[in-house]
Amino acid sequence: MNYNELHLIKGINSNVVFHQNSFMIITVNNIVFQVILLLKENISVSMISKLMNIKESDILFVIQSIKDNIVKAQNHFTQEQKTNKIIDRITVHVANDCNLRCKYCYASGGSYNENRGLMSVETAHKFVDFCVNQFDKINSVVFFGGEPMLNVEIMKYICDLFKRNYTEGVISYVPKFGIITNGTIINAEIISFIKNYISNMTISIDGPKDINDENRVYRNGKGSYNSIKKFIQTIKKETDIPILYEATYTKQHIDKKYEINDIS
């Protein structure tokens, strides 16, 4: 088994293992996460057993469980390919970086514990080629990060490439394009991009200024509420794009007597 094909995402309460070839996604606890991390570093099962004080049989059970999940995912994907090559939504990670440092961020400030960077033109082209070659239709493509607004040019490139494939008759559809953003970056280029390409967006905001700025902060610790407010007001003024809002409900909300309905 090639453990380099397993991608690990560290969370707060749980962690995610993603297998790139089978599209398997499973959640694991911290112990299993650490075992896989050591396996990826070519540490032997016997050594892991000694380092973590775990039975070798338990480690082998974890390995077999992962293999079983991969096989299950591959079989499911193969069956889906045979019967239905329409996918409702693909989320594409265009920015492995973020301009905020939210205190509860599961993605380590947008980097997912990897090197910070933005999707390249080459990778974007491979992504669109994959979509075109693997599926008969994709209903929507959603841009995600980190903060996707850090990579506007690549988002435009992806949208234009889908449209070019449609114009040239390679595909019979153009997907709708959406974006999930922290709503802190707004300028003329972004407004133009949203007007020309985006059908819907989700903005992260945790409530009024006092509670939002408890966690959703810049690297210097300054709260983001005023920037988000400006972003929302601008989008509403300049476009008629529907906006959804996403809030993370925390202990600070409870301490400040904000109930979920209040935030809604």
Secondary structure, DSSP 8 states (H G I E B T S, - for coil): --GGGEEEE--SS-EEEEETTTTEEEEE-HHHHHHHHHHHTT--HHHHHHHHT--HHHHHHHHHHHHHHHHHHHHHHHHHHHH--EEEEEEEEEEE--SB--TT-TTTTTTTTS--EE--HHHHHHHHHHHHHH-SEEEEEEEEES-GGGGHHHHHHHHHHHHHHHHTTS-S---EEEEEE-S----HHHHHHHHHHEEEEEEE--SSHHHHHHH-BBTTS-B-HHHHHHHHHHHHHH----EEEE----HHHHHTT--HHHH-
